[in-house]
Amino acid sequence: GALRVFSDEMRHKRMSLAEEKAHALPAKMSVPVTVCILPVVLMVAIIPIVVKLTSH
């Protein structure tokens, strides 16, 4: 009776907490992902231009 209700409540709390963390994750990940990927993208974009300019 009471124990089942309690365990259901706890399970629901854990699930909603996990969902909140999952929703917060993209916002937290965007900065590290940007820091990791942006320099690579910039290099790929800039290096060919630099090579063309310096090869003349």
KAKADA-V477842 format. One record per residue. N is the residue number from 1. SS is DSSP state (H for helix, E for strand, L for the rest). OMEGA is omega in radians with two decimals (none if undefined). NEAR is the number of other ideal C-beta (glycine too) atoms within 10 Angstrom. Layout:
BEGIN
n=N ss=SS omega=OMEGA near=NEAR
n=N ss=SS omega=OMEGA near=NEAR
END
This chain:
BEGIN
n=1 ss=L omega=-3.06 near=5
n=2 ss=H omega=-3.11 near=6
n=3 ss=H omega=3.12 near=7
n=4 ss=H omega=3.10 near=8
n=5 ss=H omega=-3.14 near=9
n=6 ss=H omega=-3.11 near=10
n=7 ss=H omega=3.08 near=10
n=8 ss=H omega=3.12 near=10
n=9 ss=H omega=-3.13 near=10
n=10 ss=H omega=3.13 near=10
n=11 ss=H omega=3.13 near=10
n=12 ss=H omega=3.11 near=10
n=13 ss=H omega=-3.13 near=10
n=14 ss=H omega=-3.13 near=10
n=15 ss=H omega=-3.11 near=10
n=16 ss=H omega=3.08 near=10
n=17 ss=H omega=3.12 near=10
n=18 ss=H omega=3.12 near=10
n=19 ss=H omega=3.11 near=10
n=20 ss=H omega=3.13 near=10
n=21 ss=H omega=-3.14 near=10
n=22 ss=H omega=3.12 near=9
n=23 ss=H omega=-3.13 near=9
n=24 ss=H omega=-3.02 near=10
n=25 ss=H omega=-3.11 near=10
n=26 ss=H omega=3.14 near=9
n=27 ss=H omega=3.13 near=8
n=28 ss=H omega=-3.07 near=10
n=29 ss=H omega=-3.00 near=10
n=30 ss=H omega=-3.13 near=10
n=31 ss=H omega=3.12 near=9
n=32 ss=H omega=-3.14 near=9
n=33 ss=H omega=3.11 near=11
n=34 ss=H omega=-3.12 near=11
n=35 ss=H omega=-3.11 near=9
n=36 ss=H omega=-2.98 near=9
n=37 ss=H omega=-3.05 near=10
n=38 ss=H omega=3.12 near=10
n=39 ss=H omega=3.14 near=10
n=40 ss=H omega=3.13 near=9
n=41 ss=H omega=3.13 near=10
n=42 ss=H omega=3.12 near=10
n=43 ss=H omega=-3.12 near=11
n=44 ss=H omega=-3.13 near=9
n=45 ss=H omega=-2.97 near=9
n=46 ss=H omega=-3.04 near=10
n=47 ss=H omega=3.12 near=10
n=48 ss=H omega=3.12 near=10
n=49 ss=H omega=3.14 near=9
n=50 ss=H omega=-3.14 near=10
n=51 ss=H omega=3.11 near=9
n=52 ss=H omega=-3.10 near=9
n=53 ss=H omega=-3.07 near=8
n=54 ss=H omega=-3.08 near=7
n=55 ss=H omega=-3.11 near=6
n=56 ss=L omega=none near=4
END
